[in-house]
């Protein structure tokens, strides 16, 4: 019997080695979306096709409804249990977070006891430092009243228990109330001095790469620089602080500074509205961190080299100047349009109408 050729053995061995090093990924969608939606299916499938890695969209409860009305802590617990049960992830996996889904993903990284290790975290338009405005509703009288109501009562027990975005609404002029009564982001960002948890910091800073993608024309997140952990100073709505100028970074509450100084944080700006990423930008900024470790090594190294100069500029300038310093390439056709997800659904308007005792 003839022995297999050396070339065949090489190809076979390479295939086995590559397959054994393939890291699966999960996608966590944003508010008002669900894994069964065509857009989410297409997005996950394309990422998997481009990267050669198996991808899964992990649903939060029943999808769209729960993304609005289930507290983020409960949403995080649901995803935590799901990833622990997925045998495909047992050796480690990557996370791709979309908008609000980023906070759930970070919650899994920091809070999930006994979960499989997260390697790379790719964030698209994540409200990491909070947002100073409620999601878009519209121009009707109900929306106007609801907006004022939520801003006035956002830190009440009722709103915190029944409206997911209230868990990361951070009003600069109400920081004491936010720290005491907001039930998710202060814990996620280790903001409360007497309750800082070193385990959360240790887990977050163990990431191999943290990719933070900001959309230059994002009008959903206020300010848009929250996608990079930039935010307003306490008590004021201006200026927007660079991430490296915030207390979270300087005092290293969650390990962001540790990651950045190790060259593991990548601040990326792309053209487009909220989550409006194009196929070209996705291939350039997302896919390299989802590929097999061996095939992605060169791409990631080059990306780190490119972004290191950007990181230094971020430290030396305000956020307006940073946006100019970051190379922003024009997106072609967006694969997602996250702006639409943040318009309030009819059931949500009915909920607000019932809450304030009027109908639209």
C-alpha positions as CSV (number, residue, x, y, z in Angstrom):
1,X,0.0,0.0,0.0
2,X,1.4,3.4,-1.0
3,X,2.2,5.8,1.7
4,X,0.4,9.2,1.6
5,X,2.5,12.0,0.1
6,X,4.2,14.6,2.2
7,X,2.1,17.3,0.7
8,X,-1.1,15.5,1.6
9,X,0.1,15.0,5.2
10,X,1.0,18.7,5.4
11,X,-2.4,19.8,4.2
12,X,-4.2,17.4,6.5
13,X,-2.1,18.4,9.5
14,X,-2.7,22.1,8.8
15,X,-6.4,21.5,8.5
16,X,-6.6,19.7,11.8
17,X,-4.4,22.2,13.6
18,X,-6.5,25.1,12.2
19,X,-9.7,23.5,13.2
20,X,-8.5,22.7,16.7
21,X,-7.6,26.4,17.2
22,X,-10.9,27.8,15.8
23,X,-12.5,30.1,18.4
24,X,-16.3,30.3,18.2
25,X,-18.1,33.6,18.8
26,X,-21.4,34.8,20.0
27,X,-23.4,37.9,19.0
28,X,-25.5,39.7,21.6
29,X,-28.0,42.0,19.9
30,X,-29.2,45.4,21.0
31,X,-32.5,46.8,22.2
32,X,-35.6,46.1,20.2
33,X,-33.9,43.4,18.2
34,X,-33.9,39.6,18.3
35,X,-31.9,36.8,16.9
36,X,-34.7,35.6,14.6
37,X,-34.8,38.9,12.8
38,X,-33.4,38.7,9.2
39,X,-30.9,41.4,9.9
40,X,-29.4,39.6,12.9
41,X,-29.3,36.3,11.0
42,X,-27.5,37.9,8.1
43,X,-25.0,39.7,10.3
44,X,-24.1,36.6,12.2
45,X,-23.8,34.5,9.1
46,X,-21.6,37.0,7.3
47,X,-19.3,37.3,10.3
48,X,-19.0,33.5,10.4
49,X,-18.4,33.3,6.6
50,X,-15.8,36.0,6.6
51,X,-13.9,34.8,9.7
52,X,-14.2,31.0,9.2
53,X,-15.3,30.7,12.8
54,X,-18.6,29.3,14.0
55,X,-21.0,32.1,15.3
56,X,-24.1,32.0,17.4
57,X,-26.6,34.7,18.2
58,X,-27.5,34.3,21.8
59,X,-31.1,35.4,22.6
60,X,-32.0,37.4,25.7
61,X,-35.2,36.0,27.0
62,X,-37.9,36.2,24.3
63,X,-35.9,38.8,22.3
64,X,-37.3,42.3,21.5
65,X,-39.7,42.6,24.4
66,X,-37.3,41.4,27.1
67,X,-34.6,43.6,25.7
68,X,-36.7,46.6,26.6
69,X,-38.4,45.5,29.8
70,X,-36.2,43.0,31.6
71,X,-33.6,44.5,33.9
72,X,-30.1,44.2,32.5
73,X,-28.9,42.2,35.5
74,X,-31.5,39.5,34.6
75,X,-30.6,39.7,31.0
76,X,-27.0,39.1,31.9
77,X,-27.9,36.1,34.1
78,X,-29.9,34.6,31.2
79,X,-26.9,34.9,28.8
80,X,-24.5,33.6,31.5
81,X,-26.5,30.4,31.9
82,X,-26.8,29.9,28.1
83,X,-23.0,30.2,27.4
84,X,-22.3,27.9,30.3
85,X,-24.5,25.3,28.7
86,X,-23.0,25.6,25.2
87,X,-20.4,22.9,24.9
88,X,-19.1,24.6,21.8
89,X,-17.8,27.5,24.0
90,X,-16.2,25.4,26.7
91,X,-12.6,26.1,25.6
92,X,-13.2,29.8,25.1
93,X,-15.0,32.2,22.8
94,X,-15.2,35.7,21.5
95,X,-18.1,38.2,22.0
96,X,-19.5,40.6,19.4
97,X,-21.7,43.1,21.2
98,X,-24.2,45.4,19.5
99,X,-25.2,48.6,21.4
100,X,-27.0,47.6,24.6
101,X,-25.8,44.0,24.1
102,X,-22.3,45.2,24.9
103,X,-23.3,45.8,28.5
104,X,-24.8,42.4,28.7
105,X,-21.6,41.0,27.2
106,X,-19.4,42.8,29.7
107,X,-21.7,41.6,32.5
108,X,-21.0,38.0,31.3
109,X,-17.3,38.7,31.4
110,X,-17.3,40.3,34.8
111,X,-20.2,38.6,36.7
112,X,-20.6,35.1,35.2
113,X,-19.3,32.5,37.7
114,X,-18.0,29.3,36.1
115,X,-18.5,30.5,32.6
116,X,-16.1,29.7,29.7
117,X,-13.3,32.2,29.2
118,X,-13.9,35.2,26.8
119,X,-10.9,35.8,24.5
120,X,-11.7,38.9,22.4
121,X,-14.5,41.4,23.0
122,X,-15.6,43.4,19.9
123,X,-17.9,46.3,20.8
124,X,-20.0,48.1,18.2
125,X,-21.6,51.3,19.6
126,X,-21.6,50.2,23.2
127,X,-22.9,52.7,25.9
128,X,-20.0,51.7,28.1
129,X,-19.8,54.9,30.1
130,X,-23.6,55.4,30.1
131,X,-25.8,57.6,28.0
132,X,-27.2,61.0,29.0
133,X,-30.5,60.7,27.0
134,X,-33.3,58.2,26.8
135,X,-33.6,56.3,23.5
136,X,-35.5,57.9,20.7
137,X,-39.3,57.9,20.8
138,X,-40.7,60.4,18.3
139,X,-42.5,63.7,18.3
140,X,-45.9,62.8,19.6
141,X,-47.3,64.3,22.8
142,X,-47.0,60.9,24.6
143,X,-43.3,60.7,23.6
144,X,-42.7,64.2,24.9
145,X,-44.4,63.5,28.2
146,X,-42.8,60.0,28.5
147,X,-39.3,61.5,27.9
148,X,-39.8,64.0,30.7
149,X,-41.3,61.4,33.0
150,X,-38.4,58.9,32.5
151,X,-35.8,61.6,33.0
152,X,-37.4,62.7,36.2
153,X,-38.1,59.2,37.6
154,X,-35.4,57.1,35.9
155,X,-33.8,56.2,39.2
156,X,-37.1,55.2,40.9
157,X,-37.5,51.5,41.8
158,X,-40.4,51.1,39.4
159,X,-38.5,52.4,36.3
160,X,-35.3,50.5,37.3
161,X,-37.3,47.3,37.6
162,X,-39.3,47.7,34.3
163,X,-37.2,49.5,31.8
164,X,-33.8,48.1,30.7
165,X,-32.2,51.3,29.4
166,X,-32.7,52.9,32.9
167,X,-29.8,50.6,34.0
168,X,-27.3,52.7,32.1
169,X,-28.9,56.2,31.9
170,X,-26.3,58.3,33.5
171,X,-27.4,61.9,34.0
172,X,-24.4,64.1,34.8
173,X,-26.5,66.5,36.9
174,X,-27.8,63.6,39.1
175,X,-24.7,61.6,39.9
176,X,-25.4,60.9,43.6
177,X,-28.9,59.6,42.7
178,X,-27.3,57.5,39.9
179,X,-24.7,55.9,42.1
180,X,-27.2,55.0,44.8
181,X,-30.2,53.9,42.7
182,X,-29.1,52.9,39.2
183,X,-29.0,49.1,39.4
184,X,-26.6,48.0,36.6
185,X,-23.9,50.4,35.2
186,X,-22.5,51.6,38.6
187,X,-21.8,47.9,39.4
188,X,-20.6,47.0,36.0
189,X,-18.1,49.9,36.0
190,X,-17.0,49.5,39.6
191,X,-18.1,53.1,40.3
192,X,-19.1,52.8,43.9
193,X,-16.0,53.1,46.1
194,X,-17.1,50.9,49.0
195,X,-18.4,48.2,46.6
196,X,-15.5,47.9,44.1
197,X,-14.9,44.3,43.3
198,X,-11.4,43.2,42.3
199,X,-12.7,40.1,40.7
200,X,-14.7,42.1,38.1
201,X,-11.5,44.0,37.3
202,X,-9.4,40.9,37.1
203,X,-11.8,39.2,34.7
204,X,-12.2,42.2,32.4
205,X,-8.5,42.9,32.2
206,X,-7.9,39.3,31.3
207,X,-9.3,39.9,27.7
208,X,-6.8,39.4,24.9
209,X,-8.3,42.2,22.9
210,X,-10.9,44.9,23.5
211,X,-12.1,46.5,20.2
212,X,-14.2,49.6,20.7
213,X,-15.9,50.8,17.6
214,X,-17.5,54.3,17.6
215,X,-19.8,55.5,14.8
216,X,-19.1,59.1,13.9
217,X,-22.7,60.0,13.1
218,X,-24.3,58.2,16.1
219,X,-27.1,60.3,17.5
220,X,-28.6,57.5,19.6
221,X,-25.8,57.4,22.2
222,X,-25.2,60.7,24.0
223,X,-22.4,61.3,23.8
224,X,-21.2,59.0,21.0
225,X,-17.8,58.8,22.6
226,X,-19.3,56.6,25.3
227,X,-18.5,53.8,22.8
228,X,-14.9,54.5,23.8
229,X,-15.6,54.9,27.5
230,X,-15.5,58.7,27.0
231,X,-18.1,60.7,29.0
232,X,-19.1,64.0,30.6
233,X,-17.5,65.2,33.9
234,X,-19.7,64.7,36.9
235,X,-22.1,67.7,37.2
236,X,-21.7,68.9,33.6
237,X,-22.8,68.2,30.1
238,X,-19.6,69.5,28.5
239,X,-16.9,68.9,27.6
240,X,-16.7,65.2,26.7
241,X,-13.8,63.7,28.5
242,X,-11.4,61.4,26.6
243,X,-11.5,57.9,28.1
244,X,-8.0,58.3,29.5
245,X,-9.2,61.5,31.3
246,X,-12.0,59.8,33.2
247,X,-11.7,58.5,36.8
248,X,-12.7,55.1,35.6
249,X,-9.5,54.9,33.5
250,X,-7.1,56.9,35.7
251,X,-8.0,54.9,38.8
252,X,-8.4,51.7,36.7
253,X,-11.7,50.6,38.3
254,X,-12.3,47.8,35.8
255,X,-8.9,47.3,34.3
256,X,-9.4,49.4,31.2
257,X,-6.1,51.2,31.8
258,X,-4.3,47.9,32.4
259,X,-5.6,46.6,29.0
260,X,-4.7,49.8,27.2
261,X,-1.2,50.0,28.5
262,X,-0.7,46.4,27.4
263,X,-1.7,47.4,23.9
264,X,-4.9,45.4,24.0
265,X,-7.5,48.2,23.5
266,X,-8.3,49.3,20.0
267,X,-10.1,52.6,19.6
268,X,-11.7,52.6,16.2
269,X,-13.9,55.3,14.5
270,X,-16.0,54.5,11.5
271,X,-18.4,56.6,9.4
272,X,-22.1,55.8,9.8
273,X,-25.1,56.1,12.1
274,X,-25.7,54.0,15.1
275,X,-24.6,50.4,14.3
276,X,-24.5,51.3,10.6
277,X,-21.4,49.3,9.8
278,X,-20.5,48.3,6.3
279,X,-19.2,45.0,5.0
280,X,-15.9,46.7,4.3
281,X,-15.5,48.0,7.8
282,X,-16.7,44.8,9.3
283,X,-14.0,42.9,7.4
284,X,-11.3,45.4,8.4
285,X,-12.1,46.0,12.1
286,X,-14.2,43.0,13.3
287,X,-13.2,39.9,11.4
288,X,-9.5,39.8,12.2
289,X,-10.4,39.3,15.9
290,X,-12.7,36.4,15.1
291,X,-10.4,34.4,12.8
292,X,-8.4,31.3,13.9
293,X,-5.6,32.4,16.3
294,X,-2.9,31.5,13.8
295,X,-4.4,33.1,10.8
296,X,-5.4,36.3,12.6
297,X,-2.1,36.9,14.4
298,X,-0.5,39.1,11.7
299,X,-3.7,41.1,11.2
300,X,-4.1,41.8,14.9
301,X,-0.4,42.8,15.2
302,X,-0.8,45.3,12.4
303,X,-4.0,46.7,13.9
304,X,-2.3,47.2,17.2
305,X,0.5,49.0,15.6
306,X,-1.9,51.3,13.7
307,X,-4.0,52.1,16.8
308,X,-1.1,52.7,19.2
309,X,-0.5,56.2,17.7
310,X,-4.2,56.9,18.0
311,X,-4.2,56.0,21.7
312,X,-1.5,58.5,22.3
313,X,-3.4,61.2,20.6
314,X,-6.5,60.4,22.6
315,X,-4.6,61.1,25.8
316,X,-3.4,64.5,24.5
317,X,-6.6,65.9,23.1
318,X,-10.3,66.4,23.8
319,X,-12.8,64.1,22.2
320,X,-13.6,66.4,19.3
321,X,-10.0,66.4,18.3
322,X,-9.8,62.7,18.7
323,X,-12.6,62.1,16.2
324,X,-10.5,64.1,13.7
325,X,-7.3,62.2,14.5
326,X,-8.9,58.8,14.0
327,X,-8.9,57.6,10.5
328,X,-12.6,57.3,9.4
329,X,-13.2,55.5,6.2
330,X,-16.5,55.9,4.4
331,X,-18.9,53.0,4.9
332,X,-20.6,51.8,1.8
333,X,-23.9,50.0,2.5
334,X,-24.6,49.4,6.2
335,X,-25.4,45.8,7.1
336,X,-27.3,47.0,10.2
337,X,-29.3,50.1,11.1
338,X,-29.4,50.2,14.8
339,X,-31.1,53.6,14.9
340,X,-34.4,52.1,14.1
341,X,-34.2,49.7,17.1
342,X,-34.3,52.6,19.5
343,X,-37.6,54.0,18.4
344,X,-40.1,53.0,21.0
345,X,-42.4,50.2,20.0
346,X,-46.2,50.4,20.3
347,X,-46.3,48.1,23.4
348,X,-43.7,50.3,25.1
349,X,-45.8,53.4,24.3
350,X,-48.8,51.6,25.7
351,X,-46.8,50.9,28.9
352,X,-45.8,54.5,29.3
353,X,-49.4,55.6,28.6
354,X,-50.6,53.3,31.3
355,X,-47.9,54.5,33.7
356,X,-48.9,58.2,33.3
357,X,-52.6,57.6,32.9
358,X,-53.1,58.8,29.3
359,X,-53.5,57.3,25.9
360,X,-51.6,58.5,22.8
